[in-house]
Amino acid sequence: MPQLNPAPWFAILLFSWLIFLTLIPTKVLNHVSPNEPTPFGTEEHKAQPWDWPWQ
C-alpha cells in the first residue's frame, strides 16, 4: 500500500509549506493599493444632545 509510505508525502508537505512561507508573504506584502487612504482633518465632531421623545 504505497499511500502509507510517509517519505514522499512528508517531502511534499515540507516543500509546500516552504513555498507558502517564503513566496506568498513577499508577494502579498509587495502589493500596493491603488487608493491610498487620506488622513482626516484634525477638527473634532460636535455632538448635539438629542431629546428622546419617549422619556
C-alpha positions in Angstrom: 0.0 0.0 0.0 2.1 2.9 -1.2 -0.1 5.6 0.3 1.1 4.7 3.7 4.7 5.4 2.9 5.3 8.8 4.5 8.5 9.7 2.7 7.2 11.3 -0.5 4.1 12.9 1.2 6.2 14.4 4.0 8.6 15.9 1.5 5.6 17.4 -0.4 4.2 18.8 2.8 7.5 20.4 3.7 8.1 21.9 0.2 4.6 23.2 0.0 4.9 24.9 3.4 8.3 26.3 2.3 6.6 27.9 -0.7 3.7 29.2 1.4 6.0 30.7 4.0 8.5 32.3 1.6 6.9 33.3 -1.7 3.4 34.1 -0.8 4.0 36.6 2.0 6.5 38.5 -0.1 4.0 38.8 -2.9 1.3 39.9 -0.5 3.4 42.4 1.3 4.6 43.9 -2.0 1.1 44.6 -3.1 0.3 48.3 -3.3 -3.2 49.6 -3.0 -4.2 51.9 -5.9 -6.3 54.1 -3.5 -4.1 55.2 -0.6 -6.1 56.4 2.4 -6.0 60.1 3.1 -5.9 61.3 6.7 -8.9 63.1 8.1 -8.8 66.6 9.4 -8.0 67.4 13.0 -11.3 69.1 13.8 -13.5 67.3 16.3 -17.1 66.5 15.6 -19.5 68.4 17.7 -22.2 66.1 19.2 -25.6 67.7 19.6 -27.7 66.4 22.5 -30.9 64.9 21.4 -34.2 64.7 23.4 -35.7 61.3 23.4 -39.5 61.7 22.8 -40.5 58.6 24.7 -38.9 59.6 28.0 
